[in-house]
Amino acid sequence: MPALPLAIIKHPLGGLAGEEVQQRAAGVLNTVEQLCTTSEQQLANV
């Protein structure tokens, strides 16, 4: 799948407090939003 969008979160998540997990998720939120709103064709050209 050449245009498979990936959002990467620093691991490990296990053993972290809920607040720390939320901070990591917030840090990748912009990437997830961009991947969800960008066409497959545009993603394939990146």
mmJSON file of the N, C-alpha and C atoms, coordinates in Angstrom:
{"data_MODEL":{"atom_site":{
"group_PDB":["ATOM","ATOM","ATOM","ATOM","ATOM","ATOM","ATOM","ATOM","ATOM","ATOM","ATOM","ATOM","ATOM","ATOM","ATOM","ATOM","ATOM","ATOM","ATOM","ATOM","ATOM","ATOM","ATOM","ATOM","ATOM","ATOM","ATOM","ATOM","ATOM","ATOM","ATOM","ATOM","ATOM","ATOM","ATOM","ATOM","ATOM","ATOM","ATOM","ATOM","ATOM","ATOM","ATOM","ATOM","ATOM","ATOM","ATOM","ATOM","ATOM","ATOM","ATOM","ATOM","ATOM","ATOM","ATOM","ATOM","ATOM","ATOM","ATOM","ATOM","ATOM","ATOM","ATOM","ATOM","ATOM","ATOM","ATOM","ATOM","ATOM","ATOM","ATOM","ATOM","ATOM","ATOM","ATOM","ATOM","ATOM","ATOM","ATOM","ATOM","ATOM","ATOM","ATOM","ATOM","ATOM","ATOM","ATOM","ATOM","ATOM","ATOM","ATOM","ATOM","ATOM","ATOM","ATOM","ATOM","ATOM","ATOM","ATOM","ATOM","ATOM","ATOM","ATOM","ATOM","ATOM","ATOM","ATOM","ATOM","ATOM","ATOM","ATOM","ATOM","ATOM","ATOM","ATOM","ATOM","ATOM","ATOM","ATOM","ATOM","ATOM","ATOM","ATOM","ATOM","ATOM","ATOM","ATOM","ATOM","ATOM","ATOM","ATOM","ATOM","ATOM","ATOM","ATOM","ATOM","ATOM","ATOM"],
"id":[1,2,3,4,5,6,7,8,9,10,11,12,13,14,15,16,17,18,19,20,21,22,23,24,25,26,27,28,29,30,31,32,33,34,35,36,37,38,39,40,41,42,43,44,45,46,47,48,49,50,51,52,53,54,55,56,57,58,59,60,61,62,63,64,65,66,67,68,69,70,71,72,73,74,75,76,77,78,79,80,81,82,83,84,85,86,87,88,89,90,91,92,93,94,95,96,97,98,99,100,101,102,103,104,105,106,107,108,109,110,111,112,113,114,115,116,117,118,119,120,121,122,123,124,125,126,127,128,129,130,131,132,133,134,135,136,137,138],
"type_symbol":["N","C","C","N","C","C","N","C","C","N","C","C","N","C","C","N","C","C","N","C","C","N","C","C","N","C","C","N","C","C","N","C","C","N","C","C","N","C","C","N","C","C","N","C","C","N","C","C","N","C","C","N","C","C","N","C","C","N","C","C","N","C","C","N","C","C","N","C","C","N","C","C","N","C","C","N","C","C","N","C","C","N","C","C","N","C","C","N","C","C","N","C","C","N","C","C","N","C","C","N","C","C","N","C","C","N","C","C","N","C","C","N","C","C","N","C","C","N","C","C","N","C","C","N","C","C","N","C","C","N","C","C","N","C","C","N","C","C"],
"label_atom_id":["N","CA","C","N","CA","C","N","CA","C","N","CA","C","N","CA","C","N","CA","C","N","CA","C","N","CA","C","N","CA","C","N","CA","C","N","CA","C","N","CA","C","N","CA","C","N","CA","C","N","CA","C","N","CA","C","N","CA","C","N","CA","C","N","CA","C","N","CA","C","N","CA","C","N","CA","C","N","CA","C","N","CA","C","N","CA","C","N","CA","C","N","CA","C","N","CA","C","N","CA","C","N","CA","C","N","CA","C","N","CA","C","N","CA","C","N","CA","C","N","CA","C","N","CA","C","N","CA","C","N","CA","C","N","CA","C","N","CA","C","N","CA","C","N","CA","C","N","CA","C","N","CA","C","N","CA","C","N","CA","C"],
"label_alt_id":[null,null,null,null,null,null,null,null,null,null,null,null,null,null,null,null,null,null,null,null,null,null,null,null,null,null,null,null,null,null,null,null,null,null,null,null,null,null,null,null,null,null,null,null,null,null,null,null,null,null,null,null,null,null,null,null,null,null,null,null,null,null,null,null,null,null,null,null,null,null,null,null,null,null,null,null,null,null,null,null,null,null,null,null,null,null,null,null,null,null,null,null,null,null,null,null,null,null,null,null,null,null,null,null,null,null,null,null,null,null,null,null,null,null,null,null,null,null,null,null,null,null,null,null,null,null,null,null,null,null,null,null,null,null,null,null,null,null],
"label_comp_id":["MET","MET","MET","PRO","PRO","PRO","ALA","ALA","ALA","LEU","LEU","LEU","PRO","PRO","PRO","LEU","LEU","LEU","ALA","ALA","ALA","ILE","ILE","ILE","ILE","ILE","ILE","LYS","LYS","LYS","HIS","HIS","HIS","PRO","PRO","PRO","LEU","LEU","LEU","GLY","GLY","GLY","GLY","GLY","GLY","LEU","LEU","LEU","ALA","ALA","ALA","GLY","GLY","GLY","GLU","GLU","GLU","GLU","GLU","GLU","VAL","VAL","VAL","GLN","GLN","GLN","GLN","GLN","GLN","ARG","ARG","ARG","ALA","ALA","ALA","ALA","ALA","ALA","GLY","GLY","GLY","VAL","VAL","VAL","LEU","LEU","LEU","ASN","ASN","ASN","THR","THR","THR","VAL","VAL","VAL","GLU","GLU","GLU","GLN","GLN","GLN","LEU","LEU","LEU","CYS","CYS","CYS","THR","THR","THR","THR","THR","THR","SER","SER","SER","GLU","GLU","GLU","GLN","GLN","GLN","GLN","GLN","GLN","LEU","LEU","LEU","ALA","ALA","ALA","ASN","ASN","ASN","VAL","VAL","VAL"],
"label_asym_id":["A","A","A","A","A","A","A","A","A","A","A","A","A","A","A","A","A","A","A","A","A","A","A","A","A","A","A","A","A","A","A","A","A","A","A","A","A","A","A","A","A","A","A","A","A","A","A","A","A","A","A","A","A","A","A","A","A","A","A","A","A","A","A","A","A","A","A","A","A","A","A","A","A","A","A","A","A","A","A","A","A","A","A","A","A","A","A","A","A","A","A","A","A","A","A","A","A","A","A","A","A","A","A","A","A","A","A","A","A","A","A","A","A","A","A","A","A","A","A","A","A","A","A","A","A","A","A","A","A","A","A","A","A","A","A","A","A","A"],
"label_entity_id":["1","1","1","1","1","1","1","1","1","1","1","1","1","1","1","1","1","1","1","1","1","1","1","1","1","1","1","1","1","1","1","1","1","1","1","1","1","1","1","1","1","1","1","1","1","1","1","1","1","1","1","1","1","1","1","1","1","1","1","1","1","1","1","1","1","1","1","1","1","1","1","1","1","1","1","1","1","1","1","1","1","1","1","1","1","1","1","1","1","1","1","1","1","1","1","1","1","1","1","1","1","1","1","1","1","1","1","1","1","1","1","1","1","1","1","1","1","1","1","1","1","1","1","1","1","1","1","1","1","1","1","1","1","1","1","1","1","1"],
"label_seq_id":[1,1,1,2,2,2,3,3,3,4,4,4,5,5,5,6,6,6,7,7,7,8,8,8,9,9,9,10,10,10,11,11,11,12,12,12,13,13,13,14,14,14,15,15,15,16,16,16,17,17,17,18,18,18,19,19,19,20,20,20,21,21,21,22,22,22,23,23,23,24,24,24,25,25,25,26,26,26,27,27,27,28,28,28,29,29,29,30,30,30,31,31,31,32,32,32,33,33,33,34,34,34,35,35,35,36,36,36,37,37,37,38,38,38,39,39,39,40,40,40,41,41,41,42,42,42,43,43,43,44,44,44,45,45,45,46,46,46],
"pdbx_PDB_ins_code":[null,null,null,null,null,null,null,null,null,null,null,null,null,null,null,null,null,null,null,null,null,null,null,null,null,null,null,null,null,null,null,null,null,null,null,null,null,null,null,null,null,null,null,null,null,null,null,null,null,null,null,null,null,null,null,null,null,null,null,null,null,null,null,null,null,null,null,null,null,null,null,null,null,null,null,null,null,null,null,null,null,null,null,null,null,null,null,null,null,null,null,null,null,null,null,null,null,null,null,null,null,null,null,null,null,null,null,null,null,null,null,null,null,null,null,null,null,null,null,null,null,null,null,null,null,null,null,null,null,null,null,null,null,null,null,null,null,null],
"Cartn_x":[0.835,0.0,0.883,1.2,2.137,1.683,0.396,-0.077,-0.611,-0.191,-0.659,-0.176,-1.101,-0.688,-0.348,0.742,1.174,1.39,0.957,1.253,2.029,3.206,4.092,4.136,3.943,3.998,5.18,5.963,7.131,6.691,7.402,7.123,8.21,7.988,6.821,5.716,4.497,3.349,2.975,3.269,2.956,3.696,2.986,3.593,3.571,3.122,3.049,1.752,1.801,0.592,-0.316,-1.617,-2.581,-2.26,-1.796,-1.457,-0.326,0.654,1.772,1.317,0.417,-0.114,-0.896,-1.681,-2.439,-1.512,-0.393,0.569,1.163,1.485,2.035,0.992,-0.246,-1.317,-1.522,-1.503,-1.667,-0.54,0.654,1.802,1.691,0.894,0.739,-0.604,-1.43,-2.771,-2.752,-1.861,-1.786,-1.464,-0.592,-0.247,-1.456,-2.198,-3.392,-4.41,-4.611,-5.553,-5.137,-3.864,-3.366,-3.57,-3.287,-3.437,-4.901,-5.786,-7.225,-7.835,-7.182,-7.761,-6.977,-5.995,-5.184,-5.591,-5.727,-6.154,-5.092,-5.551,-4.646,-3.587,-4.002,-3.066,-1.959,-2.336,-1.335,-0.398,-0.938,-0.093,0.904,0.484,1.357,2.517,2.355,3.406,4.362,4.135,4.998,6.219],
"Cartn_y":[-1.173,0.0,1.24,1.761,2.877,4.14,4.343,5.572,5.315,4.22,3.904,4.967,5.715,6.772,6.207,6.677,6.237,7.446,7.3,8.288,7.53,7.994,7.267,7.958,7.149,7.635,6.96,7.737,7.214,6.129,5.023,3.907,3.833,3.181,2.375,3.237,2.756,3.405,2.691,1.392,0.606,1.14,1.244,1.707,3.214,3.949,5.402,5.801,6.908,7.467,7.958,7.991,8.424,9.788,10.699,12.045,12.008,11.153,11.045,10.481,9.508,8.947,10.023,10.807,11.888,12.916,13.212,14.166,13.628,12.348,11.762,11.766,11.448,11.461,12.878,13.856,15.251,15.656,15.121,15.451,14.929,13.907,13.333,13.707,14.425,14.767,15.527,16.478,17.236,16.319,15.352,14.403,13.574,13.081,12.28,13.107,14.346,15.217,15.409,15.642,15.838,14.573,13.419,12.173,11.887,12.291,12.049,13.028,14.135,15.157,15.34,14.511,14.582,13.443,13.741,12.713,11.621,10.447,9.315,9.64,10.353,10.72,11.64,12.612,13.508,12.757,11.833,11.05,10.182,9.671,8.834,9.624,10.944,11.789,12.34,12.028,12.554,11.717],
"Cartn_z":[0.0,0.0,0.0,-1.141,-1.222,-0.507,-0.372,0.266,1.677,2.292,3.634,4.61,5.191,6.116,7.487,8.05,9.368,10.275,11.492,12.528,13.599,13.918,14.823,16.179,17.221,18.601,19.285,20.002,20.709,21.695,21.698,22.597,23.654,24.732,25.09,25.691,25.562,26.188,27.483,27.542,28.73,29.946,31.037,32.28,32.459,31.447,31.572,32.269,32.959,33.549,32.429,32.696,31.692,31.119,31.959,31.488,30.471,30.697,29.755,28.413,28.448,27.208,26.449,27.174,26.545,25.904,26.545,25.983,24.689,24.67,23.438,22.326,22.667,21.67,21.133,22.016,21.59,20.648,20.879,20.048,18.628,18.41,17.07,16.445,17.163,16.692,15.369,15.211,13.951,12.776,12.987,11.933,11.554,12.547,12.277,11.504,11.915,11.22,9.763,9.534,8.167,7.334,7.906,7.164,6.833,7.7,7.482,6.491,6.246,5.374,4.075,3.835,2.626,1.693,0.428,-0.521,-0.663,-1.038,-1.236,-2.285,-3.317,-4.385,-3.843,-3.042,-2.462,-1.533,-0.751,0.162,-0.617,-1.755,-2.571,-3.134,-3.284,-3.853,-2.811,-1.539,-0.469,-0.319],
"occupancy":[1.0,1.0,1.0,1.0,1.0,1.0,1.0,1.0,1.0,1.0,1.0,1.0,1.0,1.0,1.0,1.0,1.0,1.0,1.0,1.0,1.0,1.0,1.0,1.0,1.0,1.0,1.0,1.0,1.0,1.0,1.0,1.0,1.0,1.0,1.0,1.0,1.0,1.0,1.0,1.0,1.0,1.0,1.0,1.0,1.0,1.0,1.0,1.0,1.0,1.0,1.0,1.0,1.0,1.0,1.0,1.0,1.0,1.0,1.0,1.0,1.0,1.0,1.0,1.0,1.0,1.0,1.0,1.0,1.0,1.0,1.0,1.0,1.0,1.0,1.0,1.0,1.0,1.0,1.0,1.0,1.0,1.0,1.0,1.0,1.0,1.0,1.0,1.0,1.0,1.0,1.0,1.0,1.0,1.0,1.0,1.0,1.0,1.0,1.0,1.0,1.0,1.0,1.0,1.0,1.0,1.0,1.0,1.0,1.0,1.0,1.0,1.0,1.0,1.0,1.0,1.0,1.0,1.0,1.0,1.0,1.0,1.0,1.0,1.0,1.0,1.0,1.0,1.0,1.0,1.0,1.0,1.0,1.0,1.0,1.0,1.0,1.0,1.0],
"B_iso_or_equiv":[0.0,0.0,0.0,0.0,0.0,0.0,0.0,0.0,0.0,0.0,0.0,0.0,0.0,0.0,0.0,0.0,0.0,0.0,0.0,0.0,0.0,0.0,0.0,0.0,0.0,0.0,0.0,0.0,0.0,0.0,0.0,0.0,0.0,0.0,0.0,0.0,0.0,0.0,0.0,0.0,0.0,0.0,0.0,0.0,0.0,0.0,0.0,0.0,0.0,0.0,0.0,0.0,0.0,0.0,0.0,0.0,0.0,0.0,0.0,0.0,0.0,0.0,0.0,0.0,0.0,0.0,0.0,0.0,0.0,0.0,0.0,0.0,0.0,0.0,0.0,0.0,0.0,0.0,0.0,0.0,0.0,0.0,0.0,0.0,0.0,0.0,0.0,0.0,0.0,0.0,0.0,0.0,0.0,0.0,0.0,0.0,0.0,0.0,0.0,0.0,0.0,0.0,0.0,0.0,0.0,0.0,0.0,0.0,0.0,0.0,0.0,0.0,0.0,0.0,0.0,0.0,0.0,0.0,0.0,0.0,0.0,0.0,0.0,0.0,0.0,0.0,0.0,0.0,0.0,0.0,0.0,0.0,0.0,0.0,0.0,0.0,0.0,0.0],
"pdbx_formal_charge":[null,null,null,null,null,null,null,null,null,null,null,null,null,null,null,null,null,null,null,null,null,null,null,null,null,null,null,null,null,null,null,null,null,null,null,null,null,null,null,null,null,null,null,null,null,null,null,null,null,null,null,null,null,null,null,null,null,null,null,null,null,null,null,null,null,null,null,null,null,null,null,null,null,null,null,null,null,null,null,null,null,null,null,null,null,null,null,null,null,null,null,null,null,null,null,null,null,null,null,null,null,null,null,null,null,null,null,null,null,null,null,null,null,null,null,null,null,null,null,null,null,null,null,null,null,null,null,null,null,null,null,null,null,null,null,null,null,null],
"auth_seq_id":[1,1,1,2,2,2,3,3,3,4,4,4,5,5,5,6,6,6,7,7,7,8,8,8,9,9,9,10,10,10,11,11,11,12,12,12,13,13,13,14,14,14,15,15,15,16,16,16,17,17,17,18,18,18,19,19,19,20,20,20,21,21,21,22,22,22,23,23,23,24,24,24,25,25,25,26,26,26,27,27,27,28,28,28,29,29,29,30,30,30,31,31,31,32,32,32,33,33,33,34,34,34,35,35,35,36,36,36,37,37,37,38,38,38,39,39,39,40,40,40,41,41,41,42,42,42,43,43,43,44,44,44,45,45,45,46,46,46],
"auth_comp_id":["MET","MET","MET","PRO","PRO","PRO","ALA","ALA","ALA","LEU","LEU","LEU","PRO","PRO","PRO","LEU","LEU","LEU","ALA","ALA","ALA","ILE","ILE","ILE","ILE","ILE","ILE","LYS","LYS","LYS","HIS","HIS","HIS","PRO","PRO","PRO","LEU","LEU","LEU","GLY","GLY","GLY","GLY","GLY","GLY","LEU","LEU","LEU","ALA","ALA","ALA","GLY","GLY","GLY","GLU","GLU","GLU","GLU","GLU","GLU","VAL","VAL","VAL","GLN","GLN","GLN","GLN","GLN","GLN","ARG","ARG","ARG","ALA","ALA","ALA","ALA","ALA","ALA","GLY","GLY","GLY","VAL","VAL","VAL","LEU","LEU","LEU","ASN","ASN","ASN","THR","THR","THR","VAL","VAL","VAL","GLU","GLU","GLU","GLN","GLN","GLN","LEU","LEU","LEU","CYS","CYS","CYS","THR","THR","THR","THR","THR","THR","SER","SER","SER","GLU","GLU","GLU","GLN","GLN","GLN","GLN","GLN","GLN","LEU","LEU","LEU","ALA","ALA","ALA","ASN","ASN","ASN","VAL","VAL","VAL"],
"auth_asym_id":["A","A","A","A","A","A","A","A","A","A","A","A","A","A","A","A","A","A","A","A","A","A","A","A","A","A","A","A","A","A","A","A","A","A","A","A","A","A","A","A","A","A","A","A","A","A","A","A","A","A","A","A","A","A","A","A","A","A","A","A","A","A","A","A","A","A","A","A","A","A","A","A","A","A","A","A","A","A","A","A","A","A","A","A","A","A","A","A","A","A","A","A","A","A","A","A","A","A","A","A","A","A","A","A","A","A","A","A","A","A","A","A","A","A","A","A","A","A","A","A","A","A","A","A","A","A","A","A","A","A","A","A","A","A","A","A","A","A"],
"auth_atom_id":["N","CA","C","N","CA","C","N","CA","C","N","CA","C","N","CA","C","N","CA","C","N","CA","C","N","CA","C","N","CA","C","N","CA","C","N","CA","C","N","CA","C","N","CA","C","N","CA","C","N","CA","C","N","CA","C","N","CA","C","N","CA","C","N","CA","C","N","CA","C","N","CA","C","N","CA","C","N","CA","C","N","CA","C","N","CA","C","N","CA","C","N","CA","C","N","CA","C","N","CA","C","N","CA","C","N","CA","C","N","CA","C","N","CA","C","N","CA","C","N","CA","C","N","CA","C","N","CA","C","N","CA","C","N","CA","C","N","CA","C","N","CA","C","N","CA","C","N","CA","C","N","CA","C","N","CA","C","N","CA","C"],
"pdbx_PDB_model_num":[1,1,1,1,1,1,1,1,1,1,1,1,1,1,1,1,1,1,1,1,1,1,1,1,1,1,1,1,1,1,1,1,1,1,1,1,1,1,1,1,1,1,1,1,1,1,1,1,1,1,1,1,1,1,1,1,1,1,1,1,1,1,1,1,1,1,1,1,1,1,1,1,1,1,1,1,1,1,1,1,1,1,1,1,1,1,1,1,1,1,1,1,1,1,1,1,1,1,1,1,1,1,1,1,1,1,1,1,1,1,1,1,1,1,1,1,1,1,1,1,1,1,1,1,1,1,1,1,1,1,1,1,1,1,1,1,1,1]
}}}
